[in-house]
């Protein structure tokens, strides 16, 4: 199917695609960074964060995301040569997820895309963290289904997450894998495993993004800089 409008369901990654997790993470790290005198580049901090996050996700796939962040926070401090944070500091970092900002195009684009598609969340966070994000920077947007890593018991790119989503789409919405578009920024977390699951994908590239785009040859069927650009393209198709 050669047009976006031929599909029935968009499966969204949230953090990195709808929410600016890189800005959110760096903002949440500011108290820790203020304990040292060395300036670290944005790329260095985000690359180290992603390394520790992925390592912890593989080691503890059933750990809720907010707790996972609290767990890696002191390890970030150690790797950066900074003072060891307190338990309260670690918990604040873990709880910061719900405060991360949405990209400015996100909410309007979701409203426009929802006129044509079922919208499903497939996120690596826990239910409580996503609920705070949804009530906050996503302005209470109503998705058709929300699936978190906590529901599945594993983190993307584990194939179990995509198998779980496909089963939900088929059983609850009568939507087959061939009618789904994985809509995401991260090549590592979303596009590669989506292809392995037989799902076509839309790359919301978010130019300048560091985390998630670690593969040399990106995988995608459509490519847009923003979700707003994707909504514009759909509307042009439907004119």
Buried (B, 14 or more C-beta within 10 A) or exposed (E): EEEBBEBBBBBBBBBBBBBBBBEBBBBBBEEBBEEEEEEBEEEEBBBBBBBBBBEBBEEEBEBBBBBBBBBBBBBBBEEBEBBEBEEEBBBBBBBBBBBBBBBEBBBEBBEBBBEBBBBBBBBBBBBBBBBBBBEBBBEEBEBBBBBBBBBBEBBBBBEBBBBBBBEBBBEEBEBEBEBBBBBBBBBBBBBBBBBEBEBBBBBBBBEEBBBBBBEEEEBBBBEBBBBBBBBBBBBEEEE
